[in-house]
Amino acid sequence: MASLIGIDVGGTFTDAVMITNGVIERKGKIPTNQDDILNTIISALDYLQISKAKNIETITVSTTLVTNAIMQKDLPEVELILFPGTGMKLSSLPWPVDYSVLTGVLDYRGRVVVPADQSEWQTLAEKLNKQSVKPLTAIVSKFSHRNNVFEEQLAAYLHREVPGITTALGSQSGQANFYRRSLTTYLNLAATELFQNFAYQLKMAVEARGCRAPIRVLKADGGVLPLAKIRPVESIYSGPAASVLGTLAQSNPEESYVVVDIGGTTTDIGLVLSGSPLISTHGAQIGPFLTNVRSLAVRSVSIGGDSAVCLDQGEVMLAEYRLGPAYCIGGISPTPTDALRYLNLTDYGDLQRAEEALGMLLPENQRTASDLRRTAEIIVEKMVEKIARAIEQLLEEWKTEPAYKVWEVIHHHDDFKFYIQLSGGGAPGLEAALEDRMKLRTVLTEFSEVSNAIGAAMAKPTFSWTLHLDTKFSIYRIEETGEQGIWTGPKKPHREVEDFLKELAQKQAVGLGIETDDLEKEIFDYFPLVENYHTVGQIVKGAMHVPPGVIGRIRS
Amino acid sequence: MNKTGIIFFPAFDWSLGEFHPEREERLLYTQEQIFEEGIMDLPQVRQYSPGVADLFDVLRTQAIFPDLQQHNLDAHLIAVGSSLVLGNALMKKEITNGFALVRPPGHHSGATVWGNRGFCTLNNEAILINVLRAKYGIKKIAVIDTDVHHGDGTQDIFYHDPNVLYISIHQDGRTIFPGTGFTEEKGGPNAWGSVLNIPLLPGVGDEGFLYALENWIMPAVEAFKPDLIINSAGQDNHFTDPLASMNVTARGYGKITEMIKPDLAVLEGGYAIEGALPYINMAIFLALAGEDYSGVVESQKPQNTEIGGDTIRSFLTDLKRTNKAVRPSWVFRKEQFLPAGDWVYSEKSIYYDTDGFKENRKEYIRKCSHCGGTVLMISQKTSAFQKAVLARIPFEACPDCEQAGYDLAETFKKLEKTVLLQNQLRDQVHLWRDGREVNPFGG
């Protein structure tokens, strides 16, 4: 029987599971060493004893490697070259990195309005040659997702003139907008070497343990891709995606619910609509970088079982940080976990120490049982309130998603009957309080403590192919892959466009190791191009997805 | 820095016909442009989700004849509803200004509606204005209509309303649809001067528009002291527009917006979907958000000669003189069915170009020195010989005008098949069919 392995690298702990035929065969938690993510993962694999396992189908990791490197500014410098064309001033948006600007204007259909100025390119090449031996260069033009001509020509030029250069083009992740595409291209290029080293060493380490299973990486949108195929920047924020998928693997596939995963320092909240995780309409933001990385719609609240509880002018407050573990398990600061322990809502930790922790928040003469109890209740109420507000915000975000068609507005939100699916360390103690506050049935996820690792192990590969076809100019583009090619079909196509995209998706899916059995088609939009009362072509927009989801369900 | 709200609702699945200027891809390139520019990522920008207007809000302002059920209003209700979402956000101080970038447009749709005209069925701005008055108690509102076509529908709705200043600057009605908007049209007997029309020669560009704004429009707005300014932001004064002959640029629209400083801008017309809309929408939006719009440059260059300089200055000086010299002249009528008071009579014929039929309307307004005056409109769709009546008791109506409204409804429900009473004073609407009061919203 083949086994699935899932590893989720968290801020404090790394969770690991081995699942065989829907049954959890092995599970555990080891401390995360933030300075050595690679060895943390390898230790987790050793904990699962992969060298003894006979038949491992896949190993999936959800890793904070790239997230950490970006947040700690631990990435090499990238030269960002922009063709901003006309329109909004670059300075209107905050750019967290330096850039230089070249001449050249494209319009919204990718037509060249002002050609590039090659004399500028020579100056650029000279500068790059002086600056660095192996410069990393990200080249992005406005509307390059409609026509990558400037990007490709400049890249070709620089490869001739600047030995050792590495280039990355904005059109390779061809979604709007220019600003996010620029920063995403920058981050992806900056993280490439780090990620490749990690990938290589992880593969070697796994092979050294006699395991030949393919290694996959979880993405922010809840999908997985093979280690060698993923764009490094897509591995950011896979933790919250893992929580949502983990819950998905432990619930009824038809239901709609809010996922609440209470960790030590943060609580992640996600939304599942009739078994499908909600995808955010915006790309992920990481530190000061807005990206076009597709992600699940999730909210992270800086509150968890280990959050420090302090006094502010005599009032009990929850801090947005932790000071080590809960007092009742040997920490130094009172935490929500101590409050839960004192109220007997959990049996985790020492009751005596929990009482001491709460006492620290009260004057000596007010440490009666009823005072302590009241203090504990206030802590729990405050925590639940914070989580409840974040749930309400996420539901509001979902309800106020933009819509661009009459149909979408009229049929905007069918009535979903939500409940709350609660997981994580602090979860059991908060079940009743959260249910009471939200007036929603609240259910504990069974394998709460390793839910994220289950999510990683059971995640399905996902991919999207978004087509933009302009038959007047006979050009098609696939936004996610950056592919731009010649359309040889008719000027006013119909069904053949869908077949064209389907065939293309199926062919590329094979290369990505993705099965396309459940390829989902979005409604295609056909816009007639009218000139002088004649239709001269069409713009067709459409997409096919392998949606996020899980392989099977966990059996208890 | 302004906090600017935006609703982008391109209605990609709604059109008036395959070759019609008002078709699905009208905002397609605008979408490409504004999405690629990343305007939704500007820190001061908040994108709102489209809304659907309540039918009550429609009937408070417009009489939909013969009844609501005879019209397919889905797309129109979303265009109105989206304007209302931004209106509410403004009132809650979530935003300092907003842009409803929506289809379909509305400013040709008037007080009585039998169908679609000038691509409009419901009047987005007018419904919005009356919601702001009814729900938030806003007293005085100025509308500045910068569409190339005269906003005859908006003018019609507020013609007798002294608390709404309607200003339209447009290409002369003798050369373009809808053939109205002359400077002699200055408002009804109780609202004389609350309408200002500035018809321009074809060929005027940025210079002429900005001159008119600076020397005529903005001083008129300042004198009126409105609580709110709404811009009917039509974009067909652009030099590439296929239906009009003006020479305004995208940056000119940016400057216009900067001068008007509208609290809310609502998209109206503009049919150069490639040459103009992507750029003008950007420029207006950036101006609202307080950002530099000088980089918004069309890929085409103006080809026609612009009417500017002394020509436009002396033209506008003459026009202003003409406008000042106009004196009101009213026709008073006594009819059996009219309650006590002096009633001014007028009539008009309204052509519905989309469906090709005519409405003839007789209009009686009660002359009143205390309020806007109750209005009676007897309307007939000529092709179908259908008649319907609207009686309107205005906001802040005086007791005599209020009573006149009830008396008119009482009289006409026995005489005509369809009678609608808009009681803006008490925020109610009533509908009678064949003498019996029915639910105006169906069901």
Chai-1 contact restraints between the chains, C-beta under 6 A:
chainA,res_idxA,chainB,res_idxB,connection_type,confidence,min_distance_angstrom,max_distance_angstrom,comment,restraint_id
A,T86,B,G295,contact,1.0,0.0,6.0,A-B,restraint_1
A,T86,B,V297,contact,1.0,0.0,6.0,A-B,restraint_2
A,G87,B,E37,contact,1.0,0.0,6.0,A-B,restraint_3
A,G87,B,G295,contact,1.0,0.0,6.0,A-B,restraint_4
A,G87,B,V296,contact,1.0,0.0,6.0,A-B,restraint_5
A,M88,B,E37,contact,1.0,0.0,6.0,A-B,restraint_6
A,K89,B,D292,contact,1.0,0.0,6.0,A-B,restraint_7
A,K89,B,G295,contact,1.0,0.0,6.0,A-B,restraint_8
A,S92,B,E291,contact,1.0,0.0,6.0,A-B,restraint_9
A,D107,B,S299,contact,1.0,0.0,6.0,A-B,restraint_10
A,Y108,B,Y29,contact,1.0,0.0,6.0,A-B,restraint_11
A,Y108,B,E32,contact,1.0,0.0,6.0,A-B,restraint_12
A,Y108,B,Q33,contact,1.0,0.0,6.0,A-B,restraint_13
A,Y108,B,P278,contact,1.0,0.0,6.0,A-B,restraint_14
A,V113,B,S299,contact,1.0,0.0,6.0,A-B,restraint_15
A,F143,B,E36,contact,1.0,0.0,6.0,A-B,restraint_16
A,A176,B,F35,contact,1.0,0.0,6.0,A-B,restraint_17
A,A176,B,E36,contact,1.0,0.0,6.0,A-B,restraint_18
A,N177,B,F35,contact,1.0,0.0,6.0,A-B,restraint_19
A,N177,B,E36,contact,1.0,0.0,6.0,A-B,restraint_20
A,N177,B,G38,contact,1.0,0.0,6.0,A-B,restraint_21
A,F178,B,E36,contact,1.0,0.0,6.0,A-B,restraint_22
A,F178,B,G38,contact,1.0,0.0,6.0,A-B,restraint_23
A,Y179,B,G38,contact,1.0,0.0,6.0,A-B,restraint_24
A,Y179,B,D41,contact,1.0,0.0,6.0,A-B,restraint_25
A,L290,B,D41,contact,1.0,0.0,6.0,A-B,restraint_26
A,T400,B,S49,contact,1.0,0.0,6.0,A-B,restraint_27
A,P402,B,Q47,contact,1.0,0.0,6.0,A-B,restraint_28
A,P402,B,S49,contact,1.0,0.0,6.0,A-B,restraint_29
A,A403,B,P50,contact,1.0,0.0,6.0,A-B,restraint_30
A,Y404,B,P10,contact,1.0,0.0,6.0,A-B,restraint_31
A,Y404,B,F12,contact,1.0,0.0,6.0,A-B,restraint_32
A,K405,B,F12,contact,1.0,0.0,6.0,A-B,restraint_33
A,K405,B,D13,contact,1.0,0.0,6.0,A-B,restraint_34
A,V406,B,A11,contact,1.0,0.0,6.0,A-B,restraint_35
A,V406,B,D13,contact,1.0,0.0,6.0,A-B,restraint_36
A,V406,B,W14,contact,1.0,0.0,6.0,A-B,restraint_37
A,V406,B,D74,contact,1.0,0.0,6.0,A-B,restraint_38
A,V406,B,A75,contact,1.0,0.0,6.0,A-B,restraint_39
A,W407,B,D13,contact,1.0,0.0,6.0,A-B,restraint_40
A,V409,B,P50,contact,1.0,0.0,6.0,A-B,restraint_41
A,V409,B,I78,contact,1.0,0.0,6.0,A-B,restraint_42
A,I410,B,D74,contact,1.0,0.0,6.0,A-B,restraint_43
A,D525,B,F12,contact,1.0,0.0,6.0,A-B,restraint_44
A,F527,B,E24,contact,1.0,0.0,6.0,A-B,restraint_45
A,F527,B,E25,contact,1.0,0.0,6.0,A-B,restraint_46
A,F527,B,L28,contact,1.0,0.0,6.0,A-B,restraint_47
A,V530,B,F19,contact,1.0,0.0,6.0,A-B,restraint_48
A,Y533,B,F19,contact,1.0,0.0,6.0,A-B,restraint_49
